Every structure is written in C-alpha cells, then in structure tokens.
Amino acid sequence: MHKITFTCETITPMFLAGADGSTPELRAPSIKGALRFWWRALNGHLSLGELKEREGEIFGSTERRSRVIIRVLQPLDYKKLEAAILPHKRTKREQSWTPCFEEGQSFKIQFSLPKNYLSEIKNLFILTTILGGFGKRSRRGFGSVKITAINEELFNIKQELESVAKYLKKDNFFIDKETHSIKSKNQKNNNYPYIKTIEIGKKSENYLPKDIIEASHQVKKKEYERAEKEADKRKKKEKPNIKKYSCFESSIGDGANRLASPIYISCLTNEVPIITTLNHVPSRGKSETRHIELQTQLKIKLI
C-alpha cells in the first residue's frame, strides 16, 4: 500500500459534526462521501452499470472492500465556534447559528491505497477541494478547503481554467475559449448529475459566502414572486410556500420532490468562486427550459 498525505486549510467555515450531531468533527466517511460524489460527476461518460462497477472497485460496495483507506489526522489548530450558516440574513435573530470549523484551520488527510490508484485518487482529491467542499451548505461556498502541501511539498493552484483542467481527463473535458469555461464531452448518463461546465467567477469585494447566498436568495425570491403572480391569475386560493420551494425547480411544489441544486459553488480562494454546473433531470411535469433560465440568472450574478 502506498501513502499520500495532503495538508489542507479551510477557506470558509466548515459545518461538520460528529456522532452527537453538534460537536465539529471532520471524519473519514465525510471525505469518502465527497470523493464518491465528485468521482461520479467526473465520469458521466460511463454507462450506469460501468459507473457502479468501477466505483465499487475503488471505494467499496456491498460485495467488496474499499481499496482506498482514509485517515484524518488531528487538525493543527482546532477551534470550536459559532458561525452564521445564512450570512445574508440581516440580524442575529434571523440567522441560523451552528458550531463549525473556522476558516484558516489547518489539518492533514492521509490516503493509503494501491499504487495503480495513486494518480487517480490524487487528482480526484485535488478536484474535490477545488470544485466542492465538506459539510452543510457546501453547494453555496461553505466548507471550502485548499491544499497547501502534498507529502510536505508546497502546493498551490492558479485562479485560471488551465490550472483546473490539468487535473481533468482530456478525453472527457475541454476548455471552451469562446465561453471561458471547461465543458464535458462524450457524456452518456443523462439521468445522473455529471459535470456539464466549470467556470471561474468574479472576485468578491465583500464576504464571498454571503455574496453567494445573497445571489441565490435573490433568484429564489424573484422566481417565487413570479409564481405567486401566476397563482393569483389562476385565482388559486393557496399561495406558494417559499419555505418549501427550491428556486431551481421550474414551478412551485410541496417540497416532496425537491432536488439538490445542480449549481455547485465552491470558493477557489476566499475571494474567488468557482461554479460547476451539473446535469439536472427535472421532476416529472417540470419545464427544463425554465430551470436552465434560473441557473443562468444565478451564474450571471457571480461571473
């Protein structure tokens, strides 16, 4: 078994908890879960059967053990604090305060794995930290981390698409210079959230997580108001319930079929967002056209 150790640092507050559900704790299952998610998103060119088979070989399944062993080493500067998970709210009373890891905390993650998986898992973890995060609200910039060293050698990534594309498979992705984005190609699995595009957003002049959630909230509010007006025109007695409404669904619903947002926004740095658009399969009866319009509205606010 070969070992590779990543030294990481939190860019934004990380909302993760241990067995008691409240004490901040970064655990190996959380890391592996994120790796599985992004591995699938990066391999949308595979059929569903191939996807499951290959994933099971690497990360384990009900029929086989995982080939990748993850160990989270003790954080170097561990702190527990309260941080607002909804920073766009105006007052403390409106905000939701949850224990978390503060930004700027350093920790190490060690992988033990066969040599033939070394390069793939190394690139996968690098991409996981670039495109995603760990814990609650990771799709909206929280839980973002950066790698500062690999096996004690300093590591840094530039704020450019070429630097991100370096860790992607050339057969599956390409840089579209006209749209200033990374795009996928040869995708087969239309019923799975594979990566469609990757874009780097504009530099934030304020607090980036707040800007991200504020942008999402504005799109949601505008779409809610539109749906409310349509309901009034149809003379419906029941008004839409914003608490049960996802701004990335094409119409108001009861929340039963609410899906996770296909727009994944991570913090490349504490000032620059990186926006990944995943393939989305709308609920039955929903309009894909309206859904794409909402995605575009959100990205316009950040790019």
C-alpha positions, 0 to 999 in steps of 0.5 A: 500500500502506498501513502499520500498525505495532503495538508489542507486549510479551510477557506470558509467555515466548515459545518461538520459534526460528529456522532452527537450531531453538534460537536465539529468533527471532520471524519473519514466517511465525510471525505469518502462521501465527497470523493464518491460524489465528485468521482461520479460527476467526473465520469458521466461518460460511463454507462450506469452499470460501468459507473457502479462497477468501477466505483465499487472497485475503488471505494467499496460496495456491498460485495467488496472492500474499499481499496482506498483507506482514509485517515484524518489526522488531528487538525493543527489548530482546532477551534470550536465556534459559532458561525452564521450558516445564512450570512445574508440574513440581516440580524442575529435573530434571523440567522441560523447559528451552528458550531463549525470549523473556522476558516484558516484551520489547518489539518492533514488527510492521509490516503493509503491505497494501491499504487495503480490508484495513486494518480487517480485518487490524487487528482480526484482529491485535488478536484474535490477541494477545488470544485466542492467542499465538506459539510452543510451548505457546501453547494453555496461556498461553505466548507471550502478547503485548499491544499497547501502541501502534498507529502510536505511539498508546497502546493498551490493552484492558479485562479485560471481554467488551465490550472483546473483542467490539468487535473481533468481527463482530456478525453472527457473535458475541454476548455471552451475559449469562446465561453471561458469555461471547461465543458464535458464531452462524450457524456452518456448518463443523462439521468445522473448529475455529471459535470456539464461546465466549470467556470471561474467567477468574479472576485468578491469585494465583500464576504464571498459566502454571503455574496453567494447566498445573497445571489441565490436568495435573490433568484429564489425570491424573484422566481417565487414572486413570479409564481405567486403572480401566476397563482393569483391569475389562476385565482388559486386560493393557496399561495406558494410556500417559499419555505418549501420551494427550491428556486431551481425547480421550474414551478412551485411544489410541496417540497416532496420532490425537491432536488439538490441544486445542480449549481455547485459553488465552491470558493477557489480562494476566499475571494474567488468562486468557482461554479460547476454546473451539473446535469439536472433531470427535472421532476416529472411535469417540470419545464427544463427550459425554465430551470436552465433560465434560473441557473443562468440568472444565478451564474450571471450574478457571480461571473 
